[in-house]
Amino acid sequence: MFLSFLFRVAVFFILIISATAQIAAPRPISISTQIPGQNAILMGAAWYPEQWPESRWEEDLRMMEAADMKVVRVAEFAWSRMEPAEGRYDFDWLERAINLAAKHHIVSVVGTPTATPPAWLTQKYPDTLRVESNGQRVTHGNRAHASPSSPRYRDFCRRIVEQVSMRFGHNPNVVGWQIDNEYGYALMSYDEVTRQQFQDWLKAKYKTLDNLNAHWTTSYWSQTYDNWGEIPIPIGEHNPGLMLDWKHFITYTWTSYQQNQVDVIRKNADRRQFITGNFMGFFDGFDHYPITEPLTFASWDDYVGSGHVDADYNGLSHDLTRGFKRNNFWIMETQPGAVNWSSLNNFLNRGEARAMAWQAIGHGADDVNYWQWRSALNGQEEIHGVLVGSDGTPVPFFNEVSQTAHEFARVESSFRGTAPLSQVALLYSYDSHWAIQFQKHTEKYNDIGLLKSYYRALRQISQSIDVVNAYAPLESYKLVAAPSLNVLPKDLAEHLLEYVRNGGHLVLGPRSGMKDEFNALLPQRQPGYLVDGLGARVEQYYALEKDFPVFGAWGNGLASIWAEQLKSQAPGEQVLLKYGKSNGWLDDQPAVITRAYGKGRITYVGAVLDDNLMKNAAEWMTQTSGITPVLGPVPDGVEVSRRVGPGKQVFVLINYSPDIRRVKLPHSMNLVLDRKQGDAVDLPPYGVAVALDNE
Ligand code: GLA
């Protein structure tokens, strides 16, 4: 069964044939997120049996089963129940819970409990507790209180994960593992052990202090280091090279913290059991590309917090997560109406959570789990949203979850073997993000906001976008945009130039090509190693105190927040936008330049553009690159997503506008939620349609 699934995955790829584009066919799609023998798309909840008398479990599971909920995530905070005293393990209760769930046709994901070490552990070994940057050791009683770099703590983690994976690694009802919980929000310990590890890590990276001093330019402000032991953990503002390396060290620490557990699970568990971690969208504590590398697939916890879902930002976050491993993903947790941790814990509107669940599926999620089933009667999250109230009966919100879960179960086969497929990629780089965060130059510069403005404008036309690591293979994309690729070392520039030489269209946004991988300025003007390809460079950059006019091929509009004065350096370039009368320096100077290079094209956009200009820019970019929408025109406020599989494509249409919207389909399709064929669909606010197109 599993082998045949693997075979299907391995042989599955789709060719998009374009007469004009020089770029290669899309990469094969891997769908390790769909569990053999289970529905292709699943719904579930975080369930904490350890918080309830065993006599209650059956009723919880009965309600889940009746609602078509198919997954529980269990045990992720249950260390004190699994190991009530050092070396004394008890997993019988968990086995009974998992088996009872299976009786109700519910599979389990087991969380490793390492976000919450028990009191006996932290009491006896206080060195396992984190030290905050103010020098204070944290006290027991919350979570994420252990130091991820403590060798002793890692040893305890290895032991508990060894025991739990030996017990459940062959349990047929356990489909996978979640390591830790949200990786302690990347919190670090500021103790001597960690500081020394950081110094050792630097030594392994730079080999000599001369090398480190040169890359960090420590001759500045007398920062020169004469021995490794002098190097501090940065607190507050520091040398940008040191600060970036601290981020790399945090990534290394949490990646090796994770690996400590991955190794043990891999040793003890069946290969069919996946290993994932629950990430948090654009959370930037560490670099998500290396940390997700050893996992089967990435998952994320999709919370709105205050207010209501921003479909663009949420879609972008899904696509970011899908891009971590360039694979479908899971929503390991999502908001059951309201949370308890935001400034205003308002409730989602009726229908909004269903729209969100379907949006996740459209963007490549194969499972959506609500956090949580029922609140513990005490504890920090007593008044968080739930599916079942403190009396043990469903809250009104549960009806929406159960309706959506029934829909998932009914139409799941349409999604089997499918994944999103895009012609456009946006590049994301944690190094660039951090480099800009460290030296924003203007409080208003928001690289994620800029990424979102490219995403919104380009997705409205293309209807599908991948968000990938700047170093990812790019040959399958017709258009690649990097809105703020600040850190652009030589090897990355070569990677991008190769893409362009082979026929791709690369669009760079402001602040691109300024720094090397040590966060040092490049000894060239922006965009650094791409100046020759672009045939132009940035003469000077400006943080703007007010908007400046721009005009040209993309129309008239405004540049805000940031503007760069470009200058042509080689023949063949074309100026697409210029600045109008502004600060004297920028008046009549180029703001956007494009140039054919190799078989492709490089475009540099030197300013943050207003929405209308972005729209026109996206039209130009997509037309120039030969990109067509995956479905066709849809009314404003309607989001289209497409997943493609062997011999079929399936569209998810969602209306986020406050009015009813009619979407015309290019031809008659199977409207699987409505159980009918049709070439048009009327969507009420938050309305969802799923259109299956069998080729
Ligand atoms: C996070 C955690 C959960 C829970 C929720 C509450 O995502 O992973 O354990 O605390 O937040 O919203």
Residues whose N, C-alpha, C, O or C-beta is under 5 A from the ligand:
A	BS01	GLA	N181 E182 D301 E333 V339
